[in-house]
Amino acid sequence: MKAAKKLPLTDECHHWRKIGEVPWDLQKYWQQRHTIFSYYNEGVYMTHDAWYGVTPEPVANQIAWELPKTVSDDKTVIIDLFAGVGANAIAFALSERWERVIAIEKDPSTLACAQHNAELYGVSEYITWINGDNFEYMKLLNSSPSSLEDAIKVDVDKTVLFGSPPWGGPGYSTDEIFDLSTMEPYNLATMHEAYRSMDHALFLPRTSDLRQIAQLAPKGTKIEVVQYCVEGASKAMVAYIPGAIQPGGQTTAVDPKETENT
Ligand SMILES: C[S@@+](CC[C@H](N)C(=O)[O-])C[C@H]1O[C@@H](n2cnc3c(N)ncnc32)[C@H](O)[C@@H]1O
């Protein structure tokens, strides 16, 4: 696996200036474009689906400010596992907290938008981009790091993961409590299996079932869960989950019966 070069914007990438250009199903999101990206008018590009899943800039900035408080100071690398059009990766780079920011996105058009948007914010060169599947990356990192190009190799003891996965589309749930075992295309168990060895923060639906999240706490640790609001309304929650393997290789077993939780 390799770092991505600068990818070209494609027909899937748009910068809409007038409401008449915007598909009807996206018009309510487009009305919030300046909250989503304060540099929108500078020429921010989005794909159609990105409007549903992008992290609004104030939330991305708040997460970038708060996440470091949940991990030890010797963590110097952050990986955005689902980079989308770049809102979180840009905020992590702008925070100047990290020596390296790595951003993984599997869709080339979406990644092209992210790279372009990061240029507008003046941080593209501080981000290492990967056009690929983060589960594949994590597998290689853990089992065969030599198959990763040097530019995307990291010291796992110094690395933190951030993941804002798809939630299953705009109508992801009308349930009062969102069952994370049914989340599409990746449920909580799938992500936890892939990320559990390292400190990781997951950006999840605001109504996510806290009991399911609490089960993930490695023995003797706590998971912090924070609701992020824009104009008084919660947009999402982030679960800050300690890694099960502490630096030096000690494994902390997950024992649901003994977990302290949120
Ligand atoms: C909810 S969006 C992320 C939004 C992002 N935080 C932002 O602010 O733009 C999820 C993204 O993950 C990408 N994705 C889905 N599965 C992936 C995978 N296995 N590896 C990497 N990216 C993936 C999708 O293409 C989509 O762009």
The ligand as a MOL file (V3000), in Angstrom:
LIG
                    3D

  0  0  0     0  0            999 V3000
M  V30 BEGIN CTAB
M  V30 COUNTS 27 29 0 0 0
M  V30 BEGIN ATOM
M  V30 1 C -19.1690 9.7200 6.9910 0
M  V30 2 S -18.0170 9.8790 5.6950 0 CHG=1
M  V30 3 C -16.6410 10.6750 6.4780 0
M  V30 4 C -16.8050 12.1480 6.5580 0
M  V30 5 C -15.5610 12.8970 6.9550 0
M  V30 6 N -15.3240 12.8590 8.3730 0
M  V30 7 C -15.6830 14.3350 6.4890 0
M  V30 8 O -15.8360 15.2070 7.3310 0
M  V30 9 O -15.7550 14.5470 5.2820 0 CHG=-1
M  V30 10 C -17.4010 8.2480 5.4960 0
M  V30 11 C -16.3850 8.1120 4.3740 0
M  V30 12 O -15.7230 6.8620 4.5290 0
M  V30 13 C -15.4300 6.3480 3.2460 0
M  V30 14 N -15.2310 4.9090 3.4480 0
M  V30 15 C -16.1670 3.9360 3.5620 0
M  V30 16 N -15.5840 2.7560 3.8020 0
M  V30 17 C -14.2350 2.9760 3.8670 0
M  V30 18 C -13.1130 2.1450 4.1050 0
M  V30 19 N -13.2740 0.8470 4.3460 0
M  V30 20 N -11.8790 2.6970 4.1060 0
M  V30 21 C -11.7330 4.0330 3.8600 0
M  V30 22 N -12.7580 4.8640 3.6090 0
M  V30 23 C -14.0000 4.3600 3.6300 0
M  V30 24 C -16.6330 6.7300 2.3990 0
M  V30 25 O -16.2880 6.7460 1.0150 0
M  V30 26 C -16.9640 8.1190 2.9580 0
M  V30 27 O -16.3260 9.1140 2.2190 0
M  V30 END ATOM
M  V30 BEGIN BOND
M  V30 1 1 1 2
M  V30 2 1 2 3
M  V30 3 1 2 10
M  V30 4 1 3 4
M  V30 5 1 4 5
M  V30 6 1 5 6
M  V30 7 1 5 7
M  V30 8 2 7 8
M  V30 9 1 7 9
M  V30 10 1 10 11
M  V30 11 1 11 12
M  V30 12 1 11 26
M  V30 13 1 12 13
M  V30 14 1 13 14
M  V30 15 1 13 24
M  V30 16 1 14 15
M  V30 17 1 14 23
M  V30 18 2 15 16
M  V30 19 1 16 17
M  V30 20 1 17 18
M  V30 21 2 17 23
M  V30 22 1 18 19
M  V30 23 2 18 20
M  V30 24 1 20 21
M  V30 25 2 21 22
M  V30 26 1 22 23
M  V30 27 1 24 25
M  V30 28 1 24 26
M  V30 29 1 26 27
M  V30 END BOND
M  V30 END CTAB
M  END
